[in-house]
Amino acid sequence: MDANEIVSKIKSLHIPHPRYVATQNAIHAHVTLGLEGSVILLAGPTRVGKSSLIKSVMPLAFPRRGWAANTLPYITVLASPTDRGFMSTRYLLLEMLKAIQHPFYEGGLPPTRHSTETEMNVHLKPAFAQRQTRVVVVDEAQHLLRTRDRRAVAGALDTLKCIGNDSGAIILLVGGYELLTACFESSHLNGRLTVVNFPRYTTAAEDAANFDRILCTFDDRLSFAGRASLFGMRDLIYDGSLGSCGLVSGWTVAAVSRMHAQGERRLSRKHFQATRFVEQMTAIRAEIEFGESFLSKFRANDPSIPQVPAVGTEKRGNRRPGRRNPTRDPVGAGVA
C-alpha cells in the first residue's frame, strides 16, 4: 500500500471510542447548560485528542443552521507564546478580536497590534454582545502558564475570568494537567470553575479491551508484513502511547514515514521501535502521574467514579482472561 494513502487514512480516521464519547457528552452539556461567565477546564494528557474533540463538539452544541445572521455563538483562539517564548495576554486578546471578525465599534477603529490591553478589553465586550458569543474556547491553554513571573499567570487567568464575567460568555480552557494547579489556586476562579477530565486508557480489564478495539480499527487501515499488527504488538504500542489514542496515531504516521524512507511497502515492529524512544515518554508519563494523582484526591470518596491506577503502579495482569501475556520489546529497542 502506498505510504501517502496510508497516512491519508490515518489522518481522516475518527474513532468514537468510549473515553472520547463520554468526554464529548460532558463538554456538550456544560457549554450548552453552563451559567454565564463560568469557566470550564478540559484537561488531559498530551495527544489524547482534546483539540480534535473540541473541533467536533462545538458544531454539535451550536449547529450553524441555528445561527442568526452575523452572529458567532462560539470562537476558538490558540494560546501561543509570542513574546520570546513567553505568553502575551495582549496578543491573546488580539486573537480574540480577530476570531470575532472585528465587528463595527461605536466611535473607534478596529484594534491593531499596537493597541493596549485596556483598549482591547473595551472593544471586546460590545463585540461579544453584537456577535452573541456564548463560548470562548482557548486551546493549548497550558501556554498561559509560560509567563515571566508567577503573578503574570494569575493575571492571565483573571483576565479570562473577567472577560467571561463582563460578557457573560463561558470560557472553555483546553490544555494539559499542569493547568490544574494554577486554576485551583485562585479562589475567584474556583467559584465558577468546572473540570472535565479526558483520561487515557489504563490497563484495567475494560480499558484494555477498549484499547484493543482501537488498535484493531487502526489495523483495518494499515498494511503489515507477515502476521504483524498493532493488536499483535499491543503491549509495545501501549508502552509507547500510555493509552493515549492520539499518540498511537502520531506514532503510526512516524512508523509509516520510516517504512517509506527505507523503501519498504509494509509495516513491521522495527518501524515502530525505531521511531519512539523511552526518553520521549518520560515527560508525558510525569504529566499523567501528576494529573491522575491530583484528580484522584477528589474522586477517592465517590464510589461511582472508576479509579485510575497511577502510572507505574499498573499491573499488566489485568488483560482479558485466557490471553497470553506476550514478551514486550522496550520502546526504542533495535533502533537502526
N, C-alpha and C positions, 0 to 999 in steps of 0.2 A: 504494500500500500504506500502511496506517495506521502512523504512527510508533511507537505502542505495540507493535504486532505485530512490527515490525522489531527494536526494541530487545529484546523478549522472545526473539526467535530468536537474537540475538547473545549474550545473557546465557546462554542454555541451550546454546550451541554448544560442543562438546568435540571438538577435533581431535587425534587421536593421531599427531601428526607425529613424524618421526624423532628430533629433539632431545629431545622430551618422553619418548618411549618409552625411549630409551637412558638418560636420567637416572632415570626411574621404575624401570627394572630395577636400576640401580646402588643406589638408595636401598633398594629392597626387599631386595636381597642383604645390604647392610650392617646393616640393622636386624634381620633375622632370623638372621644368622650372626655378627654382631659380638660381640666379647668384652664381658663385663660391665664396666661402668664406662667404656667407651670413649666418645669424643666424635666425632660426625660433623658436618661443616660443609657444608651445601648452600648454595653461593654462586652468584650470577648477577646479571645486570643487573636494574635495576628493571623490574617489569611483564613479566618474561619468562615468568612462570607458576609460580613456586616454591611459593606458598601453595596454589594450585589443585592442583599435583602432590601435595603432602603430604596434602591432603584426600582424594585418590583412592588414594594408595599405602598409607596406614596401614590402612584397612579391608581391603585386599588382603593385607597382611602378617599382620594379626591379624583374621581373619573373626569376626564376632560370634557365629556359631553354635558357635565353638570356645571361647568364654569360659566359665569356671566361674562359678557364682553369686557375686555381689558382688565380682567382680574387674574390674580396669581394666588391660589389658595395655599401654595407652599413654594418655598425657594430652597435651593441647596447651594452651599458655599463650601469651599475647601480651606481648612485652616493650614496655611503654608508658612513656614518660617522664611521670611523675606529680608530680614534685617541682619545680614551676616550670620545667618543660622539661627537667629532669634525670632520669636513671634512678634509681629506688629499688630496691635489692636486697630490702629488706624487703617492698615491695609485690609484687615478683615471687614471693617465697616464699609470700606470702598467696594469690596467684593459683594457685599450685601446689596449695596445700591446698584451695582451692575446687574446682579441677578434679578433685581426687581424692575429692571429695564428703565431706569431713570424717568419716572413719571414727571409731569409738569408740576413745578412748585410755584407758589404764590410769592412774587416779589424777589425771586432769586434765580440763579443759574444752576444747572446740574453740577454736582460736586466734581472736583478734579483731584488728581493725586496730591495736590498741594493744599487741599482743604484740611482743616484741623479736625480732631475727633469731635469737638463740640459742634462744629458746623455740620458734620456728617450725621451726628445724632439728631440735630434739629431737623434735618431732611428726612431721616428715616421714619419718624412717627407718622407724618402725613402720607408718606409713600406706602407704608403698610395699610393705612386706612383706605387709601384710594384703590389699592390693589386687592383689598380684602384678604390679606395674607394671614393665614391661621397658624402656619407652622414654618419655622426656620430650622433647616437641617444644617448642622455644622459637622461635616465629615472630617476624618483624621483629627478629631478634637484633642487627641493627646499632645498635638503640637502646641496647644495653648499653654502647656507646661514649660515650653522652651523659651523662657524669658531670662532677662539679665539678673533678676533677683526674685526672691520668694514673694515679695509684696506685689510684684507685677502679675504673678499667677492669680492671686486673689483679685487683683484689679480686672484682669481679663474676664474671669468668671462673673464678677459683679457687673461688668459692662453688659454681658449677655443677659444676665438676670434682669437688669434694669430695662433692656430693650424689650424683653418679654412683658415686664410689668407695665411699661409705658404704652406698648402697642396692643397688649392682650394676646400676642402670638405665643404659641407653645415653642419652646426652644428644645430641639432634639439634638443632643450631643452624641456623636458616634465615634468610638475610639477604643483604645486598649485599656486593660485593667488598671494601669497606672493612674488613670483619671479618678479612680475610686477615692483614694486618699485625699486628693485636692478638693473634690466635691463634698466629701463628708466633713471636712474641716470648717466649712462655712455654715454657721447656724442659719443664716438668712436663706442660703441656697437649699439647705436641707428641708426647710419648711415647705418647699414647693417641688422637691426632687422625688422622682420615681426611677428606680434602677431596674433595667431589663437585662438579664444575663443571656448571652448567646454562647452556650458551652460547647466544648468539643465532645467527642465520643470517648468514653473511658473503656476499660477492658472488662467491665461488668458484663454479665451474660447477655442482657438485652441490648446494651450498647454495642457489644462485639458483633452480634447478629446484624444489627442495622449497618454497622460499618462494613461488614462483609457484603451486604447487598449493594452498598455504594460502590465498592470495588468491582463487583460484577457488572454494574451499569457502565463503568469505565471500560471494562474488558470487552463489552459488546462493540465498542468503537475503536478498539486497538487491534494491532496485528503483531502477534508474538511468534518468536521462533520456538519450534518444538511444542512442548506442553506448558511453557511458561505462561504466567498470567499474574495480574495484581492479586487476585484472590489466592493463587497458589503461593505467593510470597507475602502474604498479608502481614506477617509479623515484622518483616523488614519494612514494609510500607508504613505500618503503624508507628514503628520506632522513629521513622524519618518524617512523620507528619503529626505525631502525638494526637491522632484522632481528629485532625482538622481537615475538612473537605477541600478547602482552598489550597492548602499545602500539598495535598495529593495532586490536584490539578496542575499547579505550577511545577511540581517535581516531574510529572509525566511529560509536560512540554519540554522541560530541560533534557529528559531522557531521550525524547524523540529527536531533539536537536543533536544530541550526542550520536545517536544512531545514524542520522543523516550525514554528519560530519565524517563519520567513519566509512561512508559509502555502503551502508547496510540498509536493508529494507524491512527488517523485523526486529522488534524489541526483545531484549533479554534482561536478565538480572544484572548483568555487568553494566548496562547503560544507566540503571538506577543507582547502583553502587558508586559509579564514577561521578555522579552529579549531585550528591549530597554528602556532607561531611558531619561527623559527630559535633564538631565545634559550632556548626551552624545552628544546632538545636539548643545550645547552652542558654542563650539569652531568651529564646522562646519558652524553654522549659521553666526558667526562673520567673518569667512573667505569669505563666499559668499557675505555678506554685503560689505566687503571691495572690493572684486573683481568686483562686479556689479557696485558699486559706482565709482570705479576707471575707469572702461571701459565706463561707461555712459557719462563721460565728453567728450569722443572722438566721441560718437555716437549722441550726442544731436543735432548736426547740419546736420545730414544725415537722411532725411526722408525715405530713402529706407531700413533702418535697424530698425526692430521692437524693441521698447524699453522694457526693462525688469524691472518690478517693484522691488524696493528694498525689501529685506526680512523684514517682519514686517509691510509693508505697503500694502500687497496684500489684495484684497477683495475676500472673499470666494464666493461672489455672481456671479462670472464670469463663473460658470459652465454652462453647456448647458441648454438652456431654457426648462422649464417644468419638470426639475429634482428636486425632493425633496431634501432639504438640511438636511441630517441626523445629529442627535446629535453626536458630536465627543466625544470619550473617550480620555483623555490625554494620551500621550505616557508614559508607565511605570505604569499606573493605575492598581491596582489589582495584584501587584507583589506578588507572593507566596514565 
